[in-house]
Amino acid sequence: MSDLRRPAPTSLPVVLTIAGSDSGGGAGIQADLKTIEATGGFGASAITAVTAQNTTAVESSYVLPTEEIDAQLRAVSSDFDVAAIKTGMLATGEVIDTVTDHVRSIDAPVVVDPVMIAATGDRLLSADAEAAYESLIAEATLVTPNTDEAAVLTGVEPTDETGARAAGERLLEAGADAALIKGGHMPGADVVDTLVTADGVETARHPRVDTDATHGSGCTVSAAIATRLALGDSLTDAVQYGVAFMGRAVRYHHDVGAGPGAVHHVVALRNEAARNDTAELVSGVVERLADHGVRSLVPEVGMNVVGATPYAESTDEVAAVEGRIAKTRSGIAPNRGVRFGASSHVARFLLGAREFHPELRFAINCRFDDAVEAALETLGWDVVEYDRDDEPDDAPGTMPWAARQAFDRPSAPTAVVDRGAVGKEPMTRIVDADADVLAERALALAEALD
């Protein structure tokens, strides 16, 4: 018998990125390879240029000889079955021509990110190379320019949705199968991305993240789209996935360097990896509350304990007790186990709180009445409350609105009081970044009541 372990190889689609190297690690080849691996592909690369840059500036750039670029491309394509191609910084017309010739020889979807100017404002494409993009665009499954790049390529200034659509249509006329005009540079509280295809126009509107840490965001979204195309997604699904992936990566960006920071390319992977630990932490809080029989905390509608993954953006990423926690004669008992997506109200309240204090991860809803109010005063907690009568008719929902009333302040409160309304039971909600602290506070409130 051999002592060697049996291998268990995986099979992932190969995605080839053709772009420049970013010594700062936030964009270019580095961003592409991180994103490809994080979204389900195997990343291969051909480096077109070496840049000396960081979060504040591009200090120098050296374009590789085209024969070296061609050698990289031939080496990859001769050994790998390339399932998708993504292009980034190509620097010169000669490089673009070399890449275009190679792209034509591979039967795979091609995502062209026409990198022209870095987020720091430094130019990454020679002026005489802009015309060379026409031949590469004609080979593209999708072109993903931001508004500045779209203006250069099409002569249309996409300052609004109408302009973005017109620019996209120009790119289709140039031979591209589709165009995604990224709206990050357009003014407004929302970012509007416009996907133009032969079948029509689709727009995606999402809230703008209040940060300048967008270095590498264009590379990230195009690499994610290319990988999803390699996995067999439709173009629309791949674009939706890529835009959502990039949005989370920007919101939870890396705080590195002296500049604004860099996109967090593996944030979704880290978030997924935290699911089991998050569910176990919620279960631990529930067990502690059950052991102490905190019957006095349970509201008539039942109690729930919820926990969000570190980078949660939806209720599907919030663990909770399925069926809530009910009173028993001697204490409390969960109806069923902990499951992601099991809570609506408390989960949405927590997600709303995280919009203002992203460090918050856990919450519990308890009853509220005169006795609870007196107990809260005894504990001396930082407590805020809101009045449902103040909720406007056009509010996006009671829980998001309530979270804004409670958490739009420099520091997060310990507890939030909802005095209820007709048909709505009064409630106390306790929140914290730490599951153990949440449990301690719930037990302290129960002790103060008893």
Backbone hydrogen bonds in HBPLUS format (Angstrom, degrees):
<---DONOR---> <-ACCEPTOR-->    atom                        ^
c    i                          cat <-CA-CA->   ^        H-A-AA   ^      H-
h    n   atom  resd res      DA  || num        DHA   H-A  angle D-A-AA Bond
n    s   type  num  typ     dist DA aas  dist angle  dist       angle   num
A0042-PHE N   A0013-PRO O   2.86 MM  29  5.92 165.1  1.88 152.2 152.6     1
A0083-ALA N   A0014-VAL O   2.77 MM  69  5.39 157.2  1.82 147.9 155.9     2
A0015-VAL N   A0042-PHE O   2.86 MM  27  6.01 165.1  1.89 155.8 158.9     3
A0044-ALA N   A0015-VAL O   2.96 MM  29  6.07 167.2  1.98 150.0 150.8     4
A0016-LEU N   A0084-ALA O   2.94 MM  68  6.34 160.8  1.98 160.4 158.3     5
A0086-LYS N   A0016-LEU O   2.81 MM  70  6.21 157.5  1.86 161.9 163.6     6
A0017-THR N   A0044-ALA O   2.92 MM  27  6.32 165.4  1.94 151.0 151.6     7
A0046-ALA N   A0017-THR O   2.94 MM  29  6.39 144.5  2.07 157.7 161.8     8
A0018-ILE N   A0086-LYS O   2.84 MM  68  6.26 156.6  1.90 158.7 166.2     9
A0088-GLY N   A0018-ILE O   2.80 MM  70  6.09 153.4  1.87 156.6 152.5    10
A0019-ALA N   A0046-ALA O   3.18 MM  27  6.64 139.3  2.36 151.9 163.7    11
A0048-THR N   A0019-ALA O   2.86 MM  29  5.41 158.7  1.90 125.6 131.8    12
A0029-ILE N   A0020-GLY O   2.78 MM   9  5.84 160.9  1.82 155.1 160.7    13
A0021-SER N   A0049-ALA O   2.82 MM  28  6.15 163.2  1.84 155.1 158.9    14
A0051-THR N   A0021-SER O   3.16 MM  30  5.90 148.4  2.27 139.7 148.8    15
A0025-GLY N   A0022-ASP O   2.96 MM   3  5.43 163.5  1.98 115.8 121.3    16
A0031-ALA N   A0027-ALA O   3.27 MM   4  4.61 162.8  2.30 104.8 106.6    17
A0032-ASP N   A0028-GLY O   2.92 MM   4  6.17 163.9  1.94 159.2 164.7    18
A0033-LEU N   A0029-ILE O   2.94 MM   4  6.09 171.7  1.95 158.5 159.3    19
A0034-LYS N   A0030-GLN O   3.18 MM   4  6.31 163.0  2.21 146.3 151.0    20
A0035-THR N   A0031-ALA O   2.98 MM   4  6.10 163.3  2.01 149.6 154.6    21
A0036-ILE N   A0032-ASP O   2.81 MM   4  6.00 165.7  1.83 158.3 162.3    22
A0037-GLU N   A0033-LEU O   3.13 MM   4  6.20 170.0  2.14 147.0 149.6    23
A0038-ALA N   A0034-LYS O   2.97 MM   4  6.11 153.9  2.04 144.1 152.3    24
A0039-THR N   A0035-THR O   2.92 MM   4  6.04 136.1  2.11 149.2 159.6    25
A0041-GLY N   A0036-ILE O   2.86 MM   5  5.15 162.5  1.89 153.7 149.2    26
A0064-LEU N   A0048-THR O   2.94 MM  16  5.67 158.8  1.99 137.4 144.0    27
A0050-VAL N   A0062-TYR O   2.77 MM  12  5.17 161.8  1.81 150.3 153.6    28
A0062-TYR N   A0050-VAL O   2.79 MM  12  5.17 157.9  1.84 147.2 154.9    29
A0052-ALA N   A0060-SER O   2.83 MM   8  5.09 166.0  1.85 140.6 144.1    30
A0059-GLU N   A0052-ALA O   2.64 MM   7  5.38 144.1  1.76 158.9 169.5    31
A0060-SER N   A0052-ALA O   3.33 MM   8  5.09 145.8  2.45 129.0 134.0    32
A0054-ASN N   A0057-ALA O   3.06 MM   3  5.77 152.1  2.14 150.6 158.7    33
A0068-GLU N   A0065-PRO O   2.97 MM   3  5.45 133.5  2.19 110.4 122.3    34
A0069-ILE N   A0065-PRO O   3.18 MM   4  6.61 154.0  2.25 149.8 157.6    35
A0070-ASP N   A0066-THR O   2.82 MM   4  5.98 163.3  1.85 150.7 155.5    36
A0071-ALA N   A0067-GLU O   2.99 MM   4  6.07 145.5  2.11 131.7 140.8    37
A0072-GLN N   A0068-GLU O   3.09 MM   4  6.35 154.1  2.16 142.8 148.5    38
A0073-LEU N   A0069-ILE O   3.03 MM   4  6.35 162.5  2.06 152.1 156.8    39
A0074-ARG N   A0070-ASP O   2.92 MM   4  6.13 160.3  1.96 151.5 156.6    40
A0075-ALA N   A0071-ALA O   2.94 MM   4  6.04 152.6  2.02 143.8 151.6    41
A0076-VAL N   A0072-GLN O   3.04 MM   4  6.30 160.4  2.08 153.0 157.0    42
A0077-SER N   A0073-LEU O   3.03 MM   4  6.17 174.5  2.03 152.9 154.6    43
A0078-SER N   A0074-ARG O   2.98 MM   4  5.84 140.9  2.14 139.9 148.5    44
A0079-ASP N   A0076-VAL O   3.18 MM   3  5.58 149.6  2.27 108.3 116.8    45
A0080-PHE N   A0076-VAL O   2.86 MM   4  5.79 164.0  1.89 166.8 171.6    46
A0085-ILE N   A0109-PRO O   2.92 MM  24  6.31 157.8  1.97 160.7 167.5    47
A0111-VAL N   A0085-ILE O   2.83 MM  26  6.20 166.7  1.85 156.8 160.0    48
A0087-THR N   A0111-VAL O   2.96 MM  24  6.45 157.4  2.02 160.1 166.2    49
A0113-ASP N   A0087-THR O   3.03 MM  26  5.73 155.0  2.10 138.0 145.0    50
A0092-THR N   A0090-LEU O   2.71 MM   2  5.97 142.0  1.85 114.9 102.1    51
A0126-SER N   A0091-ALA O   2.97 MM  35  6.10 172.1  1.98 164.1 161.4    52
A0096-ILE N   A0092-THR O   3.04 MM   4  6.33 161.8  2.07 150.4 155.6    53
A0097-ASP N   A0093-GLY O   2.94 MM   4  6.16 158.7  1.99 148.2 153.6    54
A0098-THR N   A0094-GLU O   3.05 MM   4  6.28 155.7  2.11 142.5 149.0    55
A0099-VAL N   A0095-VAL O   2.90 MM   4  6.17 162.9  1.93 156.5 160.7    56
A0100-THR N   A0096-ILE O   2.83 MM   4  5.99 159.8  1.87 151.4 157.5    57
A0101-ASP N   A0097-ASP O   3.05 MM   4  6.23 162.1  2.08 149.2 152.8    58
A0102-HIS N   A0098-THR O   3.24 MM   4  6.50 152.3  2.32 141.4 148.6    59
A0103-VAL N   A0099-VAL O   2.84 MM   4  6.07 162.8  1.86 157.6 162.5    60
A0104-ARG N   A0100-THR O   3.09 MM   4  6.27 156.3  2.15 150.6 155.6    61
A0105-SER N   A0102-HIS O   2.94 MM   3  5.32 141.8  2.09 107.4 118.5    62
A0106-ILE N   A0103-VAL O   3.17 MM   3  5.52 167.3  2.19 114.0 117.9    63
A0141-THR N   A0110-VAL O   2.80 MM  31  5.04 150.2  1.89 135.7 145.7    64
A0142-LEU N   A0110-VAL O   3.17 MM  32  6.58 152.4  2.25 158.2 157.7    65
A0112-VAL N   A0142-LEU O   2.84 MM  30  6.25 162.0  1.87 162.9 166.0    66
A0144-THR N   A0112-VAL O   2.90 MM  32  6.23 160.1  1.94 155.9 157.5    67
A0115-VAL N   A0113-ASP O   2.74 MM   2  5.74 126.0  2.03 118.7 102.0    68
A0124-LEU N   A0116-MET O   2.61 MM   8  4.96 171.1  1.62 140.8 141.9    69
A0118-ALA N   A0122-ASP O   2.73 MM   4  5.21 166.2  1.75 162.5 161.0    70
A0121-GLY N   A0118-ALA O   2.83 MM   3  5.23 161.6  1.86 114.4 120.3    71
A0129-ALA N   A0126-SER O   2.94 MM   3  5.40 160.9  1.98 116.2 122.1    72
A0132-ALA N   A0129-ALA O   3.00 MM   3  5.30 130.9  2.25 104.2 117.6    73
A0133-TYR N   A0130-GLU O   3.19 MM   3  5.66 154.3  2.26 109.1 116.3    74
A0134-GLU N   A0131-ALA O   3.22 MM   3  5.96 164.2  2.24 118.2 122.2    75
A0137-ILE N   A0133-TYR O   2.82 MM   4  5.97 165.5  1.84 165.0 168.8    76
A0138-ALA N   A0134-GLU O   3.17 MM   4  6.33 147.0  2.28 141.1 149.2    77
A0139-GLU N   A0136-LEU O   2.95 MM   3  5.29 149.7  2.04 107.4 116.8    78
A0140-ALA N   A0137-ILE O   3.01 MM   3  5.03 161.0  2.05 107.7 113.8    79
A0177-ASP N   A0140-ALA O   3.01 MM  37  6.34 163.8  2.04 151.4 156.4    80
A0143-VAL N   A0178-ALA O   3.05 MM  35  6.48 143.1  2.19 133.5 143.1    81
A0180-LEU N   A0143-VAL O   2.76 MM  37  6.09 167.9  1.77 168.5 172.3    82
A0182-LYS N   A0145-PRO O   3.00 MM  37  6.25 162.7  2.03 152.3 155.0    83
A0150-ALA N   A0146-ASN O   2.85 MM   4  6.04 156.6  1.91 156.0 163.7    84
A0151-ALA N   A0147-THR O   3.04 MM   4  6.17 149.2  2.13 140.2 147.3    85
A0152-VAL N   A0148-ASP O   3.24 MM   4  6.58 152.8  2.32 143.0 149.4    86
A0153-LEU N   A0149-GLU O   2.98 MM   4  6.22 161.9  2.02 152.2 156.9    87
A0154-THR N   A0150-ALA O   2.90 MM   4  5.87 148.4  2.00 147.7 155.1    88
A0155-GLY N   A0151-ALA O   2.79 MM   4  4.93 146.3  1.91 130.6 138.5    89
A0159-THR N   A0157-GLU O   2.95 MM   2  5.81 127.2  2.23 112.2  96.5    90
A0164-ALA N   A0160-ASP O   2.92 MM   4  6.19 153.4  1.99 151.1 159.5    91
A0165-ARG N   A0161-GLU O   2.96 MM   4  6.15 155.1  2.03 145.6 151.7    92
A0166-ALA N   A0162-THR O   3.03 MM   4  6.31 159.2  2.07 146.6 152.2    93
A0167-ALA N   A0163-GLY O   2.91 MM   4  6.14 158.1  1.96 149.3 154.9    94
A0168-GLY N   A0164-ALA O   2.95 MM   4  6.11 157.6  2.00 145.3 151.7    95
A0169-GLU N   A0165-ARG O   2.93 MM   4  6.19 154.5  1.99 150.1 156.9    96
A0170-ARG N   A0166-ALA O   3.05 MM   4  6.32 146.8  2.17 142.2 150.9    97
A0171-LEU N   A0167-ALA O   3.13 MM   4  6.47 149.6  2.23 145.3 152.9    98
A0172-LEU N   A0168-GLY O   3.06 MM   4  6.43 144.7  2.19 143.9 153.8    99
A0173-GLU N   A0169-GLU O   2.97 MM   4  6.25 151.3  2.05 143.5 151.4   100
A0174-ALA N   A0170-ARG O   3.00 MM   4  6.31 130.2  2.25 135.0 148.7   101
A0176-ALA N   A0171-LEU O   3.21 MM   5  5.93 155.2  2.27 155.5 148.0   102
A0175-GLY N   A0172-LEU O   2.97 MM   3  5.18 157.8  2.02 105.3 112.4   103
A0179-ALA N   A0196-VAL O   2.90 MM  17  5.21 154.4  1.97 147.5 155.5   104
A0196-VAL N   A0179-ALA O   2.78 MM  17  5.21 169.0  1.79 160.6 163.5   105
A0181-ILE N   A0194-THR O   2.79 MM  13  5.12 158.4  1.84 155.6 153.4   106
A0194-THR N   A0181-ILE O   3.07 MM  13  5.12 168.0  2.09 140.5 143.5   107
A0186-MET N   A0183-GLY O   3.05 MM   3  5.28 153.4  2.13 108.7 117.1   108
A0208-ARG N   A0189-ALA O   2.97 MM  19  5.75 157.7  2.02 156.1 153.2   109
A0191-VAL N   A0206-HIS O   2.80 MM  15  5.46 171.3  1.80 168.1 165.1   110
A0206-HIS N   A0191-VAL O   3.05 MM  15  5.46 158.7  2.10 148.3 154.9   111
A0193-ASP N   A0204-ALA O   2.94 MM  11  5.21 161.9  1.97 153.1 153.7   112
A0204-ALA N   A0193-ASP O   2.90 MM  11  5.21 158.4  1.94 150.7 157.4   113
A0195-LEU N   A0202-GLU O   2.76 MM   7  5.12 171.2  1.76 168.7 168.4   114
A0202-GLU N   A0195-LEU O   2.88 MM   7  5.12 162.3  1.91 149.8 155.9   115
A0197-THR N   A0200-GLY O   2.89 MM   3  5.35 175.8  1.89 169.9 171.0   116
A0200-GLY N   A0197-THR O   3.16 MM   3  5.35 158.8  2.21 105.2 111.6   117
A0211-THR N   A0209-VAL O   2.80 MM   2  5.70 130.2  2.04 113.1  97.2   118
A0214-THR N   A0212-ASP O   2.83 MM   2  5.56 138.6  2.00 103.9  91.7   119
A0217-SER N   A0214-THR O   2.90 MM   3  5.27 162.1  1.93 140.3 137.4   120
A0263-VAL N   A0215-HIS O   3.44 MM  48  6.18 168.4  2.46 160.8 157.6   121
A0220-THR N   A0216-GLY O   2.98 MM   4  6.07 156.0  2.03 146.0 153.4   122
A0221-VAL N   A0217-SER O   3.02 MM   4  6.25 166.4  2.03 155.2 156.3   123
A0222-SER N   A0218-GLY O   3.25 MM   4  6.34 168.1  2.27 148.8 152.2   124
A0223-ALA N   A0219-CYS O   2.94 MM   4  6.00 157.3  1.99 149.9 156.6   125
A0224-ALA N   A0220-THR O   2.95 MM   4  6.06 156.2  2.01 148.6 155.3   126
A0225-ILE N   A0221-VAL O   3.02 MM   4  6.18 157.8  2.07 144.7 150.5   127
A0226-ALA N   A0222-SER O   2.99 MM   4  6.16 163.2  2.01 145.6 150.1   128
A0227-THR N   A0223-ALA O   3.02 MM   4  6.20 156.3  2.08 144.5 150.6   129
A0228-ARG N   A0224-ALA O   3.02 MM   4  6.27 158.9  2.06 149.2 154.7   130
A0229-LEU N   A0225-ILE O   2.93 MM   4  6.19 151.6  2.01 151.7 160.0   131
A0230-ALA N   A0226-ALA O   2.96 MM   4  6.22 150.1  2.05 142.8 151.2   132
A0231-LEU N   A0227-THR O   2.99 MM   4  6.30 135.1  2.20 139.9 152.2   133
A0233-ASP N   A0228-ARG O   2.97 MM   5  5.52 159.4  2.01 158.5 151.6   134
A0232-GLY N   A0229-LEU O   3.03 MM   3  5.11 156.4  2.08 102.9 110.4   135
A0238-ALA N   A0234-SER O   2.86 MM   4  6.00 160.4  1.90 153.9 159.9   136
A0239-VAL N   A0235-LEU O   2.92 MM   4  6.10 157.8  1.97 151.8 157.3   137
A0240-GLN N   A0236-THR O   2.97 MM   4  6.19 165.4  1.99 152.0 156.0   138
A0241-TYR N   A0237-ASP O   2.91 MM   4  6.07 160.7  1.95 148.5 154.1   139
A0242-GLY N   A0238-ALA O   2.90 MM   4  6.05 164.5  1.92 147.0 151.6   140
A0243-VAL N   A0239-VAL O   2.92 MM   4  6.08 163.3  1.94 156.3 159.7   141
A0244-ALA N   A0240-GLN O   3.09 MM   4  6.22 164.6  2.12 147.3 151.6   142
A0245-PHE N   A0241-TYR O   2.83 MM   4  5.97 159.8  1.87 154.1 160.6   143
A0246-MET N   A0242-GLY O   2.95 MM   4  6.08 160.6  1.99 145.7 150.7   144
A0247-GLY N   A0243-VAL O   2.94 MM   4  6.12 153.0  2.02 144.0 151.8   145
A0248-ARG N   A0244-ALA O   3.16 MM   4  6.42 160.6  2.20 151.3 154.0   146
A0249-ALA N   A0245-PHE O   3.11 MM   4  6.29 156.8  2.16 144.3 151.4   147
A0250-VAL N   A0246-MET O   2.92 MM   4  6.14 141.1  2.07 149.4 158.6   148
A0251-ARG N   A0247-GLY O   3.06 MM   4  6.27 162.6  2.09 146.2 151.1   149
A0252-TYR N   A0248-ARG O   3.04 MM   4  6.15 170.4  2.05 154.9 157.0   150
A0264-HIS N   A0249-ALA O   3.07 MM  15  4.67 179.0  2.07 129.0 128.7   151
A0254-HIS N   A0262-ALA O   2.70 MM   8  5.16 152.5  1.77 169.2 170.8   152
A0262-ALA N   A0254-HIS O   3.08 MM   8  5.16 156.1  2.14 138.1 145.7   153
A0267-VAL N   A0264-HIS O   3.34 MM   3  5.50 161.6  2.38 115.8 114.5   154
A0270-ARG N   A0266-VAL O   2.99 MM   4  6.29 160.8  2.02 155.8 161.2   155
A0271-ASN N   A0267-VAL O   2.87 MM   4  6.04 152.1  1.95 145.9 154.2   156
A0272-GLU N   A0268-ALA O   2.96 MM   4  6.17 158.0  2.01 145.3 150.4   157
A0273-ALA N   A0269-LEU O   2.99 MM   4  6.20 154.2  2.06 145.9 153.2   158
A0274-ALA N   A0271-ASN O   3.17 MM   3  5.30 143.4  2.31  99.1 109.4   159
A0275-ARG N   A0272-GLU O   3.28 MM   3  5.62 170.3  2.29 113.7 116.3   160
A0278-THR N   A0274-ALA O   2.97 MM   4  6.07 158.3  2.02 153.6 160.2   161
A0279-ALA N   A0275-ARG O   2.97 MM   4  6.23 164.5  1.99 157.3 160.5   162
A0280-GLU N   A0276-ASN O   2.97 MM   4  6.20 155.8  2.03 149.9 156.7   163
A0281-LEU N   A0277-ASP O   2.95 MM   4  6.19 149.8  2.04 146.4 154.4   164
A0282-VAL N   A0278-THR O   3.06 MM   4  6.39 157.3  2.12 151.0 156.5   165
A0283-SER N   A0279-ALA O   2.96 MM   4  6.21 161.7  1.99 147.2 152.6   166
A0284-GLY N   A0280-GLU O   2.88 MM   4  6.08 148.0  1.98 142.3 151.2   167
A0285-VAL N   A0281-LEU O   3.10 MM   4  6.44 151.4  2.18 146.3 152.5   168
A0286-VAL N   A0282-VAL O   3.03 MM   4  6.35 165.4  2.06 156.0 159.7   169
A0287-GLU N   A0283-SER O   2.93 MM   4  6.16 159.0  1.97 150.9 156.3   170
A0288-ARG N   A0284-GLY O   3.10 MM   4  6.31 156.7  2.15 145.0 150.8   171
A0289-LEU N   A0285-VAL O   3.00 MM   4  6.27 160.7  2.04 154.4 159.6   172
A0290-ALA N   A0286-VAL O   2.88 MM   4  6.07 156.9  1.93 150.4 157.3   173
A0291-ASP N   A0287-GLU O   2.85 MM   4  6.00 156.3  1.90 147.9 154.4   174
A0292-HIS N   A0288-ARG O   3.18 MM   4  6.38 145.1  2.31 140.6 148.5   175
A0294-VAL N   A0289-LEU O   3.41 MM   5  5.91 159.7  2.45 149.6 155.4   176
A0293-GLY N   A0290-ALA O   3.05 MM   3  4.87 148.4  2.16  96.2 106.0   177
A0295-ARG N   A0293-GLY O   2.70 MM   2  5.52 143.1  1.83 105.8  94.6   178
A0297-LEU N   A0294-VAL O   3.11 MM   3  5.77 164.1  2.14 117.8 122.7   179
A0298-VAL N   A0295-ARG O   3.24 MM   3  5.69 155.3  2.31 113.0 119.3   180
A0367-ARG N   A0297-LEU O   2.81 MM  70  5.53 151.8  1.89 137.4 146.5   181
A0302-GLY N   A0299-PRO O   3.00 MM   3  5.22 157.5  2.05 109.0 116.1   182
A0303-MET N   A0325-ILE O   2.96 MM  22  4.89 167.4  1.98 143.8 144.7   183
A0325-ILE N   A0303-MET O   2.59 MM  22  4.89 149.1  1.68 152.0 160.5   184
A0365-ASN N   A0304-ASN O   3.31 MM  61  5.95 149.7  2.41 151.8 160.5   185
A0306-VAL N   A0363-ALA O   2.89 MM  57  5.38 168.4  1.90 158.2 161.6   186
A0363-ALA N   A0306-VAL O   3.04 MM  57  5.38 153.6  2.11 144.1 147.8   187
A0307-GLY N   A0319-ALA O   2.83 MM  12  5.13 150.2  1.92 143.4 151.2   188
A0319-ALA N   A0307-GLY O   2.77 MM  12  5.13 153.5  1.84 159.5 151.4   189
A0308-ALA N   A0361-ARG O   2.69 MM  53  4.92 160.9  1.73 147.8 154.7   190
A0309-THR N   A0317-GLU O   3.17 MM   8  6.06 160.1  2.21 175.5 178.2   191
A0312-ALA N   A0309-THR O   3.17 MM   3  5.08 153.8  2.24 125.0 118.1   192
A0317-GLU N   A0314-SER O   2.94 MM   3  5.52 161.4  1.98 116.2 122.1   193
A0318-VAL N   A0315-THR O   3.12 MM   3  5.07 155.2  2.18 111.9 110.2   194
A0341-GLY N   A0318-VAL O   3.04 MM  23  5.93 163.7  2.07 152.6 152.4   195
A0320-ALA N   A0339-ARG O   3.06 MM  19  5.61 154.8  2.12 129.1 134.9   196
A0339-ARG N   A0320-ALA O   2.81 MM  19  5.61 160.0  1.85 164.2 163.8   197
A0324-ARG N   A0321-VAL O   3.20 MM   3  5.14 164.5  2.23 120.0 119.3   198
A0322-GLU N   A0337-GLY O   2.90 MM  15  5.86 173.9  1.90 164.8 164.3   199
A0335-ASN N   A0324-ARG O   3.00 MM  11  5.99 171.9  2.00 168.4 167.1   200
A0326-ALA N   A0333-ALA O   3.00 MM   7  5.58 160.7  2.03 152.5 146.4   201
A0333-ALA N   A0326-ALA O   2.96 MM   7  5.58 150.2  2.05 154.8 162.2   202
A0328-THR N   A0331-GLY O   2.77 MM   3  5.02 162.1  1.80 133.4 130.0   203
A0348-ARG N   A0344-SER O   2.87 MM   4  5.93 160.0  1.91 150.2 156.0   204
A0349-PHE N   A0345-HIS O   2.94 MM   4  6.17 150.2  2.03 147.5 156.5   205
A0350-LEU N   A0346-VAL O   2.93 MM   4  6.18 158.2  1.97 147.3 152.6   206
A0351-LEU N   A0347-ALA O   2.89 MM   4  6.18 163.0  1.92 152.9 157.6   207
A0352-GLY N   A0348-ARG O   2.91 MM   4  6.03 151.8  1.99 140.1 148.0   208
A0353-ALA N   A0349-PHE O   2.93 MM   4  6.23 149.3  2.03 145.2 153.8   209
A0354-ARG N   A0350-LEU O   2.93 MM   4  6.22 147.7  2.04 147.9 157.0   210
A0355-GLU N   A0352-GLY O   3.22 MM   3  5.35 144.5  2.36  98.1 108.1   211
A0356-PHE N   A0353-ALA O   3.06 MM   3  5.67 149.7  2.16 112.7 120.5   212
A0357-HIS N   A0353-ALA O   2.92 MM   4  6.10 152.1  2.00 145.1 154.1   213
A0360-LEU N   A0357-HIS O   3.05 MM   3  6.00 169.8  2.06 132.7 135.0   214
A0361-ARG N   A0432-ASP O   3.11 MM  71  6.31 158.5  2.16 126.3 130.8   215
A0362-PHE N   A0432-ASP O   2.95 MM  70  5.46 160.2  1.99 172.8 174.6   216
A0432-ASP N   A0362-PHE O   2.98 MM  70  5.46 150.9  2.07 149.1 150.4   217
A0364-ILE N   A0430-ILE O   2.95 MM  66  5.35 144.1  2.08 147.5 156.6   218
A0430-ILE N   A0364-ILE O   2.91 MM  66  5.35 154.3  1.97 155.5 161.4   219
A0366-CYS N   A0428-THR O   2.59 MM  62  4.94 170.6  1.60 162.4 165.6   220
A0428-THR N   A0366-CYS O   2.79 MM  62  4.94 170.1  1.80 142.4 143.1   221
A0373-GLU N   A0369-ASP O   2.91 MM   4  6.16 161.0  1.95 155.3 161.3   222
A0374-ALA N   A0370-ASP O   2.98 MM   4  6.22 155.0  2.04 145.9 151.9   223
A0375-ALA N   A0371-ALA O   2.96 MM   4  6.22 152.4  2.04 143.6 151.7   224
A0376-LEU N   A0372-VAL O   2.86 MM   4  6.11 156.6  1.91 154.7 160.4   225
A0377-GLU N   A0373-GLU O   3.12 MM   4  6.38 151.0  2.20 142.4 149.8   226
A0378-THR N   A0374-ALA O   3.01 MM   4  6.30 150.4  2.10 144.0 152.2   227
A0379-LEU N   A0375-ALA O   2.99 MM   4  6.29 151.5  2.07 148.5 155.7   228
A0380-GLY N   A0376-LEU O   3.13 MM   4  6.34 133.7  2.35 139.0 150.5   229
A0380-GLY N   A0377-GLU O   3.26 MM   3  5.18 133.0  2.49  92.9 105.2   230
A0414-THR N   A0382-ASP O   2.82 MM  32  5.29 146.9  1.93 142.2 153.3   231
A0415-ALA N   A0382-ASP O   3.39 MM  33  6.71 160.5  2.43 146.7 148.8   232
A0384-VAL N   A0415-ALA O   3.19 MM  31  6.66 158.0  2.24 154.1 157.5   233
A0417-VAL N   A0384-VAL O   2.78 MM  33  6.18 161.5  1.82 151.5 157.8   234
A0386-TYR N   A0417-VAL O   3.18 MM  31  6.70 146.9  2.30 168.7 177.7   235
A0390-ASP N   A0387-ASP O   2.93 MM   3  5.68 162.7  1.96 122.0 127.4   236
A0391-GLU N   A0388-ARG O   3.10 MM   3  5.38 163.5  2.13 109.8 115.0   237
A0395-ALA N   A0392-PRO O   3.23 MM   3  5.45 159.6  2.27 114.3 113.9   238
A0401-TRP N   A0397-GLY O   3.02 MM   4  6.07 160.6  2.06 152.5 158.9   239
A0402-ALA N   A0398-THR O   2.71 MM   4  5.82 160.0  1.75 152.8 159.1   240
A0403-ALA N   A0399-MET O   2.89 MM   4  6.05 157.4  1.94 150.9 157.0   241
A0404-ARG N   A0400-PRO O   3.12 MM   4  6.37 151.8  2.20 142.1 148.8   242
A0405-GLN N   A0401-TRP O   3.12 MM   4  6.51 157.3  2.17 149.8 155.5   243
A0406-ALA N   A0402-ALA O   3.04 MM   4  6.30 149.4  2.13 148.3 156.6   244
A0407-PHE N   A0403-ALA O   2.79 MM   4  5.71 158.8  1.84 156.1 161.1   245
A0408-ASP N   A0404-ARG O   3.20 MM   4  5.30 145.4  2.33 137.2 137.1   246
A0409-ARG N   A0407-PHE O   2.75 MM   2  5.36 134.5  1.95 106.9  92.5   247
A0431-VAL N   A0414-THR O   3.27 MM  17  6.02 161.5  2.30 147.7 152.1   248
A0416-VAL N   A0429-ARG O   2.76 MM  13  5.14 152.5  1.84 144.8 154.4   249
A0429-ARG N   A0416-VAL O   2.86 MM  13  5.14 162.6  1.89 148.8 154.8   250
A0418-ASP N   A0427-MET O   2.78 MM   9  5.06 173.4  1.79 162.6 162.7   251
A0427-MET N   A0418-ASP O   2.71 MM   9  5.06 158.7  1.76 148.4 155.9   252
A0421-ALA N   A0424-LYS O   3.10 MM   3  4.88 157.4  2.15 126.2 131.6   253
A0424-LYS N   A0421-ALA O   2.85 MM   3  4.88 166.8  1.86 125.8 126.2   254
A0438-LEU N   A0434-ASP O   3.04 MM   4  6.29 155.9  2.10 147.0 153.9   255
A0439-ALA N   A0435-ALA O   3.00 MM   4  6.30 160.1  2.04 151.9 156.2   256
A0440-GLU N   A0436-ASP O   2.94 MM   4  6.21 161.8  1.98 149.7 154.7   257
A0441-ARG N   A0437-VAL O   2.95 MM   4  6.16 156.3  2.01 150.5 156.5   258
A0442-ALA N   A0438-LEU O   3.01 MM   4  6.27 157.7  2.06 150.9 156.9   259
A0443-LEU N   A0439-ALA O   2.94 MM   4  6.17 161.7  1.98 154.1 159.0   260
A0444-ALA N   A0440-GLU O   2.86 MM   4  6.05 147.3  1.97 141.7 151.4   261
A0445-LEU N   A0441-ARG O   2.93 MM   4  6.16 152.0  2.01 146.1 153.0   262
A0446-ALA N   A0442-ALA O   2.99 MM   4  6.25 157.4  2.05 146.6 152.9   263
A0447-GLU N   A0443-LEU O   2.89 MM   4  6.11 155.6  1.95 145.6 152.3   264
A0448-ALA N   A0444-ALA O   2.93 MM   4  6.14 156.4  1.99 144.7 151.0   265
A0449-LEU N   A0445-LEU O   2.99 MM   4  6.23 143.8  2.12 142.6 152.4   266
A0450-ASP N   A0446-ALA O   2.90 MM   4  6.15 154.2  1.96 147.9 155.0   267
